[in-house]
Amino acid sequence: MALLPPISAREVVEGVYGATRLARGDPHGIKFFGDTPEAFWKSFWAAIVAAPIHALLLAIGLVDAKVTSGWLRVIVIETVAYFVLWTAFPLAMHYVAELIDRDDRYIRFICAANWSFVLQATFSLFMQALLSIDLPGFVSGLLSLATLAALLLYSWFIARVGLELSRLGAVGIVALDVMISLVINRIVHAML
C-alpha cells in the first residue's frame, strides 16, 4: 500500500498554481485546494516536489557550516528532520484548528500551506543564489531580512485566508510554525 494516494501532473500544477495565486495576494487562490481527506494526503506530494530544492538549500548551507559528523549521518539526520518538519506542523494545527473552532477549514489550509512550500523553497533558492554574489554586507543583510519578511508574510496570508482568521490570529499561526521549525532545527544542529 502506498503512503500517499497517486497524484496527477495536473493536480500538482493546480496546487502550485493555487499557491502562486496566494503568493500574489489573491485570496481566491484558496479555492484551488480541496477540503477532502484525499486532497489533504495528496498535498504531501509537495514535500516530494520540493525535496530536491530543499536538499540543494541544505547543501549550500552546509558548505559554510562547521559540521563534524560524517556525510551519511548528515543525510540521515536531515532526511528524518525533513519528514518531521512536514508532519509536526499539520499535526499541531489539527489540535489548534479544533481549539479555535476552525476544524472545517483545516484541510484546505494545510493543502495550501503544503503546496506553498514548493514556492517558498524555490524563492529561498533564488535568493540564496543572489546572496552568493559578492555583495556589500549591508545589502546582503537587507536581502536576507527581506526574504524572511516575504516568507513570513506569505505564511501569514495563507493562515489568514485559509483559516479565515483575524490579522492577529494569523500571526499566532505563523509564530507556531516558526517555533516548531526552530525547535526541530535546533535539535538537528545539536546532532550534527
Backbone torsions as a table, in degrees:
resi	resn	phi	psi	omega
1	MET	NA	134.7	-179.3
2	ALA	-75.3	147.8	177.3
3	LEU	-69.4	-38.0	-179.0
4	LEU	-119.5	145.2	175.9
5	PRO	-66.2	150.6	178.9
6	PRO	-59.1	150.1	-179.6
7	ILE	-132.6	143.6	179.1
8	SER	-90.4	161.2	176.5
9	ALA	-60.2	-36.3	179.2
10	ARG	-62.1	-40.7	179.7
11	GLU	-66.7	-36.2	176.1
12	VAL	-63.8	-46.6	179.6
13	VAL	-61.2	-42.2	178.8
14	GLU	-62.7	-40.7	178.6
15	GLY	-63.0	-46.4	179.6
16	VAL	-67.7	-37.9	178.8
17	TYR	-64.5	-44.3	177.1
18	GLY	-60.5	-41.1	177.7
19	ALA	-64.2	-35.8	177.9
20	THR	-66.5	-41.8	178.2
21	ARG	-61.7	-41.4	177.6
22	LEU	-64.9	-38.2	178.8
23	ALA	-63.5	-28.0	177.6
24	ARG	-84.6	4.1	178.0
25	GLY	84.2	16.4	-179.6
26	ASP	-92.2	108.4	-179.1
27	PRO	-64.2	-20.6	179.1
28	HIS	-72.3	-10.4	175.7
29	GLY	-59.9	-25.4	-179.5
30	ILE	-64.4	-22.6	-178.7
31	LYS	-69.8	-11.7	179.6
32	PHE	-82.8	-0.7	-178.1
33	PHE	-113.3	134.2	-179.9
34	GLY	-75.1	169.2	177.1
35	ASP	-126.9	31.2	177.7
36	THR	-105.4	158.9	175.8
37	PRO	-57.2	-36.2	179.0
38	GLU	-64.3	-42.5	177.2
39	ALA	-62.4	-39.4	177.9
40	PHE	-57.0	-53.8	-177.3
41	TRP	-66.9	-36.6	178.7
42	LYS	-65.4	-28.9	-179.3
43	SER	-65.4	-18.0	178.5
44	PHE	-76.3	-7.6	169.7
45	TRP	-62.7	-23.6	177.1
46	ALA	-58.2	-32.2	177.3
47	ALA	-63.0	-37.1	-180.0
48	ILE	-74.9	-41.2	178.4
49	VAL	-61.6	-41.8	-176.0
50	ALA	-84.7	-12.1	-174.5
51	ALA	-56.1	-46.2	179.7
52	PRO	-63.0	-36.9	178.9
53	ILE	-67.0	-44.3	178.9
54	HIS	-62.4	-41.4	179.5
55	ALA	-62.9	-40.6	177.9
56	LEU	-64.6	-42.3	176.8
57	LEU	-61.1	-41.4	177.8
58	LEU	-63.9	-43.4	-179.7
59	ALA	-60.9	-42.0	178.2
60	ILE	-63.2	-43.7	179.8
61	GLY	-66.1	-32.2	-177.9
62	LEU	-77.9	-17.4	179.0
63	VAL	-60.6	-42.7	-177.9
64	ASP	-91.7	-13.0	-177.4
65	ALA	-77.4	154.4	176.7
66	LYS	-96.7	86.6	-178.5
67	VAL	-98.2	124.1	-178.8
68	THR	-96.6	-11.5	-179.5
69	SER	-80.7	159.1	174.5
70	GLY	-71.7	162.0	-176.3
71	TRP	-63.8	-35.2	179.2
72	LEU	-63.3	-43.6	177.5
73	ARG	-62.1	-42.9	179.2
74	VAL	-60.8	-45.7	-178.8
75	ILE	-62.8	-44.8	-179.3
76	VAL	-64.7	-47.5	-178.6
77	ILE	-62.8	-46.2	-179.0
78	GLU	-67.1	-33.8	177.3
79	THR	-66.9	-45.0	177.8
80	VAL	-64.0	-41.7	179.4
81	ALA	-62.6	-38.9	178.5
82	TYR	-61.7	-44.7	177.7
83	PHE	-62.2	-44.5	-179.5
84	VAL	-63.9	-43.0	178.3
85	LEU	-59.3	-38.0	-178.7
86	TRP	-75.1	-17.6	-178.8
87	THR	-107.2	-29.2	-174.0
88	ALA	-64.8	-48.9	-178.1
89	PHE	-64.5	-48.8	177.6
90	PRO	-59.4	-36.4	178.4
91	LEU	-66.4	-47.1	178.0
92	ALA	-61.5	-40.9	-178.4
93	MET	-67.3	-26.5	176.1
94	HIS	-57.2	-46.0	-178.9
95	TYR	-75.2	-38.4	178.7
96	VAL	-64.2	-43.1	-179.9
97	ALA	-60.3	-40.0	176.2
98	GLU	-65.5	-43.5	-178.1
99	LEU	-61.4	-39.0	-177.5
100	ILE	-97.8	13.0	176.6
101	ASP	59.3	46.0	176.8
102	ARG	-126.6	22.0	-177.9
103	ASP	-61.8	-23.8	177.3
104	ASP	-74.0	-14.1	179.5
105	ARG	-109.0	-2.3	-175.0
106	TYR	-57.3	-51.2	-174.9
107	ILE	-62.2	-48.4	-179.2
108	ARG	-60.9	-40.6	178.3
109	PHE	-62.3	-47.4	-179.6
110	ILE	-63.8	-39.8	176.2
111	CYS	-58.4	-46.7	179.4
112	ALA	-64.4	-43.9	180.0
113	ALA	-63.0	-41.9	-180.0
114	ASN	-63.7	-49.7	-178.7
115	TRP	-67.3	-27.6	178.6
116	SER	-66.1	-23.8	-179.5
117	PHE	-62.6	-32.2	177.8
118	VAL	-60.8	-46.0	178.6
119	LEU	-68.3	-40.6	-179.4
120	GLN	-62.5	-42.7	179.3
121	ALA	-65.7	-42.0	179.6
122	THR	-63.6	-45.6	178.2
123	PHE	-62.0	-43.0	180.0
124	SER	-62.5	-40.4	178.5
125	LEU	-64.8	-43.0	177.4
126	PHE	-59.9	-46.0	-179.3
127	MET	-67.5	-35.5	177.2
128	GLN	-63.1	-40.5	177.1
129	ALA	-63.6	-41.4	179.2
130	LEU	-64.4	-39.8	-179.5
131	LEU	-72.2	-17.8	179.7
132	SER	-75.6	-15.0	174.5
133	ILE	-69.1	145.9	-178.8
134	ASP	-71.2	88.0	-179.8
135	LEU	-103.2	154.5	173.6
136	PRO	-58.2	149.0	-176.1
137	GLY	-53.2	-43.9	-177.6
138	PHE	-68.3	-32.4	178.0
139	VAL	-68.3	-44.4	176.9
140	SER	-59.7	-43.5	178.9
141	GLY	-61.6	-44.0	178.8
142	LEU	-64.6	-41.4	178.6
143	LEU	-64.9	-41.1	177.6
144	SER	-62.1	-44.5	179.0
145	LEU	-65.0	-41.6	178.6
146	ALA	-64.8	-37.9	177.9
147	THR	-63.2	-48.9	178.5
148	LEU	-59.8	-45.1	-179.7
149	ALA	-61.7	-42.9	-179.8
150	ALA	-63.7	-42.5	-179.4
151	LEU	-67.2	-40.5	178.5
152	LEU	-67.5	-40.5	178.2
153	LEU	-63.4	-41.8	177.5
154	TYR	-60.9	-46.9	178.1
155	SER	-62.9	-39.1	178.7
156	TRP	-62.3	-44.0	-179.1
157	PHE	-64.0	-40.6	178.5
158	ILE	-63.8	-42.5	178.1
159	ALA	-64.7	-42.6	-179.2
160	ARG	-63.0	-47.5	-177.7
161	VAL	-77.6	-45.5	-175.4
162	GLY	-66.2	-37.4	-179.3
163	LEU	-103.7	-2.2	-177.4
164	GLU	52.8	59.2	-177.1
165	LEU	-107.1	164.3	171.4
166	SER	-70.4	169.2	178.2
167	ARG	-57.9	-45.6	-178.8
168	LEU	-68.0	-39.1	177.5
169	GLY	-60.0	-41.0	178.2
170	ALA	-65.9	-34.4	176.4
171	VAL	-61.1	-41.8	178.7
172	GLY	-60.7	-39.3	179.4
173	ILE	-67.2	-42.9	178.5
174	VAL	-64.6	-40.7	178.3
175	ALA	-61.1	-40.9	177.3
176	LEU	-61.7	-45.3	179.5
177	ASP	-61.2	-45.0	179.8
178	VAL	-63.7	-42.9	179.9
179	MET	-61.9	-44.6	178.8
180	ILE	-60.6	-45.9	-179.8
181	SER	-62.6	-43.2	-179.7
182	LEU	-63.6	-42.0	179.5
183	VAL	-63.6	-46.8	-179.4
184	ILE	-64.3	-43.6	179.3
185	ASN	-64.6	-36.1	178.3
186	ARG	-64.2	-43.1	177.9
187	ILE	-63.1	-44.3	-180.0
188	VAL	-60.5	-47.8	-179.1
189	HIS	-63.2	-33.0	177.1
190	ALA	-69.0	-28.8	-179.2
191	MET	-83.6	-18.6	-178.3
192	LEU	-85.6	NA	NA
